[in-house]
């Protein structure tokens, strides 16, 4: 039923049931007796929109936070965990707030939500280069938290999807970085709120001596879910097509990997699924012109089918989600990147695969995927279509190494902690770094994102190299070809380069050539056209280029280059030899040899190729605040942009 008060003679009974189970948002205050109305008003957060009323479990968490307690909340996807963040900001108790999210997609979604509500009273900051205002909300990934060094003025911080604090596998760099971020923020003494779905418990060991109230609400759902199970068949895609043809409401298809999503989207297009619209057709034409008309993303978009995964440029992924939520796209094919916190208005979820990165989905992830079906006030019953047996694993227990210093605490984390916070066991683990003489401990700490063992291996190698080799390291600014190749060879030899970047650069020589090719700032279309000479298909060429830009250029290469720069400086100084400084080149590569503000527009919903058209506006010598001010003042009607490009710029304007 679309109206909570349209129950006829049953209204009183149903209102009583809703109050009994605590679903106050579904009550109509106009029809409540005074006793129920008092209870209803008691669940209204302070200084929020008068239409906002918490359900009972939300109100419990909100009161704990308002009492000044630190809270770790485990609750289903439809619980409304983020609304509690908004309520805490609206209370105006805090001047400096940090919200740590796991992905760049969530930076955009969170920034848009908070800017719309709080832009008058707070400045929302998403980049380390932005200047602070009197009152700030920092929305950052864990990597960007580490880029700032002074968090002493923080009043309140949030860790979203906090289950990622627990190590998953032998090497989990992002987990280590997230724990470093938690440690830095917790040392500020700020109150905090950690939120995530479906966990069994959190570590009780707490060597930082911060009190945490763990709240577990595994069964408090605001929408119902119906699960439909399908027997295993040899042709899963044929079964998928059959199911999709029976659905006429917004549907998400979960796939195990980007390549699987490509395969699924192509099959859906071939089967005639999806319905094109003017909006998606114009977008598809732009994508074809800017990338390649044979790319499956463009072909699916032409049919009104969206694709969302980590390889899709951020602005385009944001556009696809908006189209899905607005009803212009009915089918959205995705991987786990969409499942991890991005809000969608899906009635149906099809769980096509039961693996992620070749590993079986655990019960935690399965529940998280299922929880994306249904939406409060829109789809009161969500439908989940499952093609495999449910996982048998138990829900996880989250060990937080920054607190417990358990065996899961990496050396990279422990070396960043103050000695007074370390256990005796942790001090013993770190003794080898304190006692060695190959590399200064300060350099190890400065390279926050690099494993200390790896740093020592690089330093040891440099110490034993010939004078000719070491002489090639003493460059600053832009390297010559042999100097760049030497760095790339070092990355492949010592840093496992062959395993990085999803194989988009397979050798040191190939990485060298691909980076040098960026010097003249070629368009993405030019890069794809060049890569097609070495690829079997257009999809393979596009994937290679996008993986190279996203993983090598924007992440691995500048991160490793800055680390190597500090290491060679320390080693060569000790040897009395000339040394180099690679920071300038790292920044140039990281920004594709463009003004950093132009590249940053992609996170605000303006694709790189559109931002390049407007380079005269967005070129600000890296001053993102100035670029955003200019964005606000653009008269889109005076620009020579297509309808699709104009829509993107206008949408970006509304959310800065």
C-alpha positions in Angstrom: 0.0 0.0 0.0 1.4 3.4 -0.9 -0.1 5.3 2.0 0.4 4.3 5.6 -2.9 5.7 6.7 -5.1 4.1 4.1 -6.1 1.0 6.1 -9.7 1.9 6.6 -11.2 0.4 9.8 -8.0 -1.5 10.5 -6.0 1.8 11.0 -6.0 1.7 14.8 -4.9 -1.9 14.9 -2.2 -1.5 12.4 -0.9 1.7 14.0 -0.7 -0.2 17.3 1.3 -3.0 15.7 3.6 -0.5 14.0 4.3 1.3 17.3 4.8 -2.0 19.1 7.6 -3.1 16.7 9.0 0.4 16.6 8.3 1.3 12.9 7.4 4.9 13.7 8.2 6.3 10.3 5.2 4.4 8.9 2.8 6.1 11.3 0.6 9.0 10.4 0.8 11.5 13.2 -2.5 13.1 12.2 -4.4 9.9 13.2 -2.5 9.0 16.4 -4.0 9.3 19.9 -2.0 11.4 22.3 -0.1 8.6 23.9 1.1 7.3 20.6 1.8 10.8 19.4 4.1 11.4 22.3 6.0 8.2 21.5 6.2 9.3 17.8 7.6 12.7 18.7 10.2 11.1 21.1 11.7 9.4 18.0 12.2 12.7 16.1 15.8 13.8 15.8 16.7 17.4 16.8 16.9 20.1 14.2 16.1 17.8 11.3 13.4 18.1 8.6 10.0 17.6 10.3 9.3 14.7 8.1 12.2 12.7 9.6 11.3 10.3 12.3 13.5 7.4 13.5 12.4 3.9 14.0 13.0 2.5 17.5 16.5 1.0 16.8 17.7 4.1 15.0 16.5 6.2 17.9 18.5 4.0 20.3 21.7 4.5 18.4 21.0 8.2 18.1 20.5 8.6 21.8 23.8 6.8 22.6 25.7 9.1 20.3 23.9 12.2 21.7 25.1 11.0 25.1 28.6 11.3 23.9 29.3 7.5 23.5 31.3 5.9 20.7 29.1 3.4 18.8 29.8 0.5 16.5 26.5 -0.4 14.7 25.8 -3.6 12.9 22.5 -3.5 11.0 20.9 -4.5 7.7 21.2 -2.5 4.5 17.7 -1.0 4.8 18.2 0.1 8.4 19.0 3.8 7.8 22.5 3.9 9.3 23.5 7.0 7.2 20.5 9.0 8.4 22.0 8.9 11.9 25.1 10.6 10.5 23.0 13.4 9.1 21.2 13.7 12.5 24.5 14.1 14.3 25.7 16.8 11.9 22.3 18.6 12.2 22.7 18.7 16.0 25.5 21.3 15.3 27.5 19.9 18.3 30.6 19.5 16.1 32.8 21.9 14.1 35.2 19.4 12.5 33.8 16.1 11.2 35.5 13.3 9.3 33.6 10.7 7.4 35.7 7.8 6.1 34.2 5.8 3.2 35.7 2.8 1.4 35.3 3.9 -2.2 35.4 7.0 -4.4 31.8 6.2 -5.4 30.7 6.6 -1.8 32.7 9.9 -1.6 30.5 11.3 -4.4 27.2 9.9 -2.9 28.0 11.1 0.6 29.2 14.6 -0.6 26.1 15.1 -2.6 23.8 14.2 0.3 25.6 16.3 2.8 26.1 19.3 0.5 22.4 19.4 -0.2 21.6 19.5 3.5 24.5 21.3 5.2 26.3 23.5 2.7 25.2 26.7 4.5 26.8 25.7 7.8 29.7 23.4 6.8 32.2 23.2 4.0 32.3 19.7 2.6 35.9 18.7 1.7 36.9 15.7 -0.4 40.5 16.4 -1.3 43.6 16.9 0.8 44.5 20.0 -1.2 41.3 21.9 -0.3 41.5 24.7 2.2 39.4 24.3 5.4 36.7 26.6 6.6 35.5 27.5 10.1 33.3 24.3 10.1 34.2 21.4 7.9 32.9 17.9 7.0 35.8 15.9 5.5 34.5 13.0 3.3 37.5 10.9 2.4 38.7 7.4 1.6 41.3 6.0 4.1 44.1 6.8 1.7 43.1 10.4 1.7 42.9 10.5 5.5 46.6 9.6 5.6 47.4 12.4 3.2 46.6 14.9 6.0 48.8 14.9 9.1 47.0 17.0 11.6 43.7 15.6 13.0 43.9 17.2 16.5 40.9 19.5 15.9 38.5 16.7 15.1 35.2 16.6 17.1 33.5 13.6 15.5 34.4 11.0 13.0 32.6 8.2 11.2 34.0 4.9 9.7 31.6 3.6 7.1 31.6 -0.1 6.3 33.8 -0.7 9.4 33.9 -4.5 8.8 36.8 -3.6 6.4 38.9 -3.0 9.4 39.3 -6.8 9.8 42.0 -8.4 7.6 40.7 -10.6 4.8 43.6 -12.7 3.5 47.3 -12.6 4.0 47.9 -9.3 2.2 45.3 -6.6 2.7 46.8 -3.2 2.2 43.5 -1.3 2.3 42.7 -2.9 5.6 46.0 -1.8 7.0 45.5 1.8 5.7 42.0 1.9 7.2 43.4 0.8 10.6 46.0 3.5 10.3 43.3 6.1 9.6 41.2 4.8 12.6 44.3 5.1 14.8 45.1 8.6 13.7 41.6 9.8 14.2 41.1 8.0 17.5 44.2 9.6 18.9 42.5 13.0 18.4 40.2 12.1 21.2 37.1 12.7 19.0 33.8 10.9 19.5 33.1 8.3 16.7 30.4 6.2 15.0 31.3 3.1 13.1 28.6 1.5 10.9 28.3 -1.6 8.8 26.0 -4.5 7.9 25.5 -8.0 9.4 28.4 -8.8 11.7 28.5 -11.1 14.8 30.6 -9.0 17.0 33.7 -6.7 17.4 37.0 -7.3 19.1 36.9 -6.9 22.9 40.7 -6.3 23.2 41.2 -2.5 23.2 44.7 -1.3 23.8 43.8 2.3 22.9 41.5 2.2 25.9 38.6 3.8 24.1 35.1 2.8 25.1 32.9 1.4 22.3 29.2 0.5 22.6 28.5 -2.3 20.1 24.9 -2.3 18.9 23.8 -5.4 16.8 20.4 -5.1 15.1 20.4 -8.1 12.7 16.7 -8.4 12.3 15.4 -4.8 12.1 14.3 -4.4 8.5 12.2 -1.6 7.2 11.2 -3.5 4.0 10.3 -7.2 3.5 12.3 -9.5 1.3 11.0 -12.4 -0.8 13.7 -14.9 -2.0 13.1 -16.9 -5.2 15.5 -19.8 -5.8 16.4 -21.3 -9.1 18.0 -24.7 -9.6 21.5 -24.8 -11.1 21.5 -25.2 -14.9 24.2 -25.5 -17.5 23.1 -22.3 -19.1 22.8 -19.7 -16.4 22.6 -16.8 -18.8 19.7 -18.3 -20.6 17.9 -18.6 -17.2 18.8 -15.0 -16.4 17.3 -13.7 -19.6 14.1 -15.7 -18.8 13.9 -14.1 -15.4 14.6 -10.6 -16.7 11.9 -10.8 -19.3 9.3 -11.4 -16.5 10.4 -8.3 -14.5 9.0 -4.9 -15.2 10.5 -3.0 -12.2 14.1 -1.7 -11.4 16.4 -4.7 -11.3 20.1 -5.1 -10.3 22.0 -8.1 -11.6 25.0 -9.0 -9.4 28.1 -10.5 -11.2 31.3 -11.8 -9.9 33.7 -9.6 -11.9 33.8 -6.8 -14.5 34.5 -9.3 -17.3 31.4 -11.3 -16.2 29.3 -8.1 -16.2 30.5 -7.4 -19.7 29.4 -10.9 -20.8 26.0 -10.5 -19.1 25.3 -7.1 -20.5 26.1 -8.3 -24.0 23.7 -11.2 -23.6 21.0 -8.9 -22.3 21.4 -6.6 -25.3 21.3 -9.5 -27.7 18.1 -10.7 -26.0 16.4 -7.4 -26.6 16.1 -6.5 -23.0 16.1 -2.9 -21.8 14.3 0.2 -23.2 16.1 3.1 -24.7 15.3 6.7 -23.9 16.5 10.0 -25.2 18.6 10.5 -22.2 20.5 7.1 -22.5 20.8 7.4 -26.3 22.5 10.8 -26.0 24.8 9.4 -23.3 25.6 6.3 -25.4 26.5 8.5 -28.4 28.8 10.6 -26.3 30.5 7.5 -24.8 30.9 6.1 -28.3 32.6 9.3 -29.5 34.8 9.7 -26.4 35.8 6.0 -26.0 34.8 3.6 -28.8 31.4 2.7 -30.3 32.2 -1.1 -30.0 32.7 -0.8 -26.2 30.0 -2.9 -24.5 29.2 -0.1 -22.0 28.2 2.2 -24.9 26.1 -0.5 -26.6 24.3 -1.5 -23.4 23.6 2.2 -22.6 22.0 2.6 -26.0 19.6 -0.1 -25.0 18.9 1.4 -21.6 21.0 -1.1 -19.7 23.5 0.2 -17.2 26.8 -1.2 -16.1 28.5 -0.3 -12.8 31.9 -1.6 -11.7 35.4 -0.3 -10.7 36.6 -0.1 -14.3 33.9 2.4 -15.4 35.1 6.0 -15.2 33.6 7.5 -12.0 31.5 10.3 -13.6 29.9 7.7 -16.0 29.2 5.3 -13.1 27.5 8.1 -11.2 25.4 8.9 -14.3 24.3 5.3 -14.7 23.2 5.1 -11.0 21.2 8.4 -11.4 19.5 7.1 -14.5 18.6 3.9 -12.7 17.2 5.7 -9.7 15.3 8.1 -12.0 13.7 5.2 -13.9 15.6 5.8 -17.2 17.4 2.5 -16.8 15.6 -0.6 -15.7 18.4 -3.2 -15.6 21.7 -2.4 -13.8 24.5 -5.0 -14.1 27.0 -4.6 -11.4 29.8 -6.1 -9.3 30.5 -5.7 -5.6 31.5 -2.0 -6.1 27.8 -1.0 -6.2 26.9 -3.3 -3.3 29.3 -1.6 -0.9 27.1 1.2 0.2 25.9 3.0 -2.9 22.1 3.7 -2.5 19.9 2.5 -5.3 16.1 2.2 -5.8 16.0 -1.4 -6.8 12.9 -3.6 -6.3 14.7 -6.8 -7.6 18.2 -8.2 -7.0 19.4 -11.1 -9.1 22.3 -12.9 -7.5 23.7 -14.5 -10.6 27.1 -15.5 -9.2 28.3 -16.8 -5.9 31.9 -15.7 -6.1 34.0 -12.5 -6.0 37.5 -12.6 -7.4 37.3 -16.4 -7.6 36.4 -16.7 -3.9 33.1 -18.0 -2.6 30.8 -15.4 -1.3 30.4 -15.6 2.5 27.1 -15.2 4.4 28.0 -11.6 5.3 28.4 -10.5 1.6 25.4 -12.5 0.5 23.2 -10.8 3.1 24.6 -7.4 2.0 23.7 -8.1 -1.6 20.2 -9.3 -0.7 19.7 -6.2 1.4 19.8 -4.0 -1.7 16.3 -5.1 -2.7 13.4 -3.0 -1.8 13.3 0.6 -0.6 11.4 2.3 2.2 8.3 4.2 0.9 8.8 2.9 -2.6 9.1 -0.9 -2.7 7.9 -2.3 0.6 8.7 -5.8 -0.6 12.0 -6.5 -2.3 12.5 -9.6 -4.5 15.8 -11.5 -4.5 16.5 -14.1 -7.2 19.2 -16.6 -6.2 21.0 -18.9 -8.7 23.2 -20.8 -6.2 22.9 -22.3 -2.8 23.2 -19.9 0.2 26.6 -19.7 1.9 27.0 -21.9 4.9 29.6 -19.6 6.7 28.8 -17.8 9.9 28.6 -14.0 10.1 32.1 -12.6 10.7 33.6 -11.4 14.0 35.4 -8.1 13.3 38.9 -8.0 14.7 40.2 -4.4 14.6 44.0 -4.6 14.6 44.4 -0.9 15.5 42.7 -1.8 18.8 43.6 -5.4 19.5 47.1 -5.5 18.1 46.4 -9.2 17.3 48.3 -11.4 14.9 46.3 -9.6 12.2 48.1 -6.3 13.0 50.6 -5.7 10.2 54.0 -4.3 10.7 52.9 -1.3 8.5 50.2 -0.5 11.1 52.3 -1.1 14.2 55.2 1.0 13.0 52.8 4.0 12.8 51.7 3.7 16.4 53.1 5.6 19.3 55.4 3.5 21.6 53.1 4.1 24.6 50.2 2.5 22.7 52.1 -0.7 21.8 51.9 -4.0 23.6 55.1 -5.8 24.6 54.5 -8.3 21.8 54.1 -5.5 19.3 57.3 -3.9 20.5 59.1 -7.2 19.9 57.8 -7.4 16.4 59.1 -3.9 15.6 62.5 -4.3 17.2 64.0 -5.5 13.8 63.1 -2.1 12.3 64.5 -0.1 15.2 67.8 -2.1 15.2 68.5 -2.2 11.4 70.9 0.4 9.9 69.9 0.1 6.2 67.1 2.7 6.3 66.1 5.4 8.7 63.0 4.5 10.8 61.6 7.9 10.0 61.6 7.1 6.3 59.8 3.8 7.0 57.1 5.7 8.9 56.9 8.4 6.2 56.0 5.7 3.6 52.8 4.9 5.4 51.3 2.8 2.6 54.4 0.7 1.9 55.2 -2.6 3.8 58.4 -2.0 5.9 59.9 -5.3 4.7 59.5 -4.1 1.1 61.2 -0.8 2.0 64.1 -2.6 3.5 64.4 -4.8 0.4 64.6 -1.8 -1.8 67.1 0.0 0.4 69.3 -3.2 0.6 69.3 -3.5 -3.2 70.3 0.1 -3.7 73.0 -0.2 -1.1 74.6 -3.0 -3.1 74.3 -1.5 -6.6 77.0 -0.2 -8.8 78.0 3.5 -9.0 76.6 3.7 -12.5 73.2 2.3 -11.4 73.0 4.7 -8.4 74.0 7.6 -10.6 70.8 7.1 -12.7 68.7 7.6 -9.6 69.9 11.2 -9.0 67.2 13.0 -11.0 64.7 15.6 -10.2 61.8 16.9 -12.2 61.2 14.9 -15.4 63.2 11.8 -15.9 65.0 10.8 -19.1 63.9 7.5 -20.7 66.7 5.3 -19.1 65.9 6.8 -15.7 62.2 6.2 -16.0 62.8 2.6 -17.2 65.2 2.0 -14.3 62.4 3.0 -11.9 59.9 0.8 -13.7 62.4 -2.2 -13.5 62.8 -1.6 -9.8 59.0 -1.6 -9.3 58.7 -4.9 -11.2 61.6 -6.5 -9.5 60.9 -5.6 -5.9 57.3 -4.5 -5.8 55.6 -7.3 -7.7 54.8 -5.1 -10.7 53.5 -8.0 -12.7 50.7 -8.5 -10.3 49.6 -4.9 -10.2 47.2 -3.0 -12.4 45.2 -6.0 -13.4 47.9 -6.9 -15.9 47.4 -3.7 -17.9 51.3 -3.4 -18.1 53.0 -6.8 -18.2 56.6 -5.7 -18.2 58.8 -2.9 -17.0 59.4 -1.8 -20.6 55.7 -1.8 -21.4 55.0 0.3 -18.3 57.8 2.7 -19.3 56.4 3.2 -22.8 52.8 3.6 -21.5 53.7 6.3 -19.0 55.9 8.2 -21.6 52.9 8.1 -24.0 51.0 10.2 -21.5 53.5 13.1 -21.7 51.5 14.8 -24.5 48.2 14.2 -22.7 46.5 12.1 -25.3 42.7 11.7 -25.2 41.3 8.4 -23.9 40.0 7.7 -27.4 43.6 8.0 -28.7 44.9 5.7 -26.0 42.2 3.1 -26.9 42.9 3.4 -30.6 46.6 2.8 -30.0 45.9 -0.2 -27.6 43.6 -1.8 -30.2 46.8 -2.7 -32.2 47.8 -5.0 -29.4 44.4 -6.4 -28.2 42.1 -9.1 -29.6 38.9 -7.1 -29.1 37.7 -3.6 -28.5 36.5 -4.5 -25.0 40.0 -5.8 -24.2 41.6 -2.6 -25.4 39.3 -0.3 -23.5 39.7 -2.4 -20.3 43.5 -2.3 -20.6 43.5 1.5 -21.0 41.0 2.1 -18.2 42.8 -0.3 -15.8 46.1 1.4 -16.6 44.8 4.9 -16.0 42.9 3.9 -12.8 45.3 1.5 -11.2 48.8 2.3 -12.5 48.6 6.0 -13.2 46.3 7.2 -10.5 47.4 4.8 -7.7 50.3 2.3 -7.9 52.9 4.2 -9.8 52.8 7.6 -7.9 52.5 5.8 -4.6 55.5 3.6 -5.2 57.5 6.4 -6.9 57.1 8.6 -3.8 58.2 5.8 -1.6 61.2 5.0 -3.7 62.1 8.7 -3.8 62.3 8.8 0.0 64.3 5.6 0.2 66.9 6.5 -2.4 67.3 9.9 -0.8 68.1 8.3 2.6 70.4 5.6 1.1 72.4 7.8 -1.2 72.8 10.5 1.5 74.3 7.9 3.8 76.7 6.9 1.0 77.6 10.6 0.3 76.3 10.4 -3.2 73.9 12.7 -5.2 70.3 11.8 -4.8 67.0 12.7 -6.6 63.5 13.9 -5.7 60.6 12.3 -7.7 57.7 14.1 -6.1 57.1 16.5 -9.1 57.0 13.7 -11.6 54.8 11.5 -9.3 52.3 14.4 -9.2 52.4 14.9 -13.0 51.8 11.3 -13.7 49.0 11.1 -11.1 47.2 13.9 -12.9 47.8 12.6 -16.4 50.1 15.7 -17.0 47.0 17.9 -16.7 46.0 20.5 -14.2 44.9 18.5 -11.1 41.6 20.5 -11.0 40.6 19.2 -14.4 41.1 15.6 -13.4 39.3 16.2 -10.1 36.1 17.1 -12.0 35.5 13.4 -12.7 34.7 12.9 -9.0 32.1 15.7 -9.2 30.3 14.0 -12.1 32.1 15.7 -15.1 34.0 13.2 -17.2 37.6 14.0 -18.1 36.8 14.6 -21.8 34.2 17.2 -20.8 36.4 18.8 -18.3 39.1 19.2 -20.9 36.7 21.0 -23.1 36.3 23.5 -20.3 40.0 23.6 -19.4 40.0 27.4 -19.6 37.5 27.4 -16.7 39.0 24.6 -14.6 42.7 25.2 -15.0 43.6 26.8 -11.7 47.1 25.5 -11.0 45.6 22.8 -8.9 43.4 25.0 -6.7 40.3 22.9 -6.5 38.4 25.4 -4.4 38.8 28.0 -7.1 37.7 25.5 -9.8 34.6 24.6 -7.8 33.7 28.3 -7.4 34.0 28.7 -11.2 31.9 25.6 -11.7 29.1 27.2 -9.6 29.2 30.3 -11.7 29.1 28.6 -15.2 26.2 29.6 -17.4 25.8 26.3 -19.1 23.6 27.7 -21.9 26.5 29.7 -23.2 28.8 26.7 -23.6 29.2 24.6 -26.8 28.2 21.4 -25.1 25.9 18.5 -26.1 22.7 17.9 -24.2 24.4 15.0 -22.4 27.4 17.2 -21.4 25.2 20.0 -20.4 23.2 17.7 -18.1 26.4 16.5 -16.4 27.6 20.0 -15.8 24.3 21.2 -14.4 24.0 18.2 -12.1 27.6 18.9 -10.8 26.6 22.5 -10.2 23.7 21.5 -8.0 25.9 19.4 -5.7 28.9 21.7 -5.0 
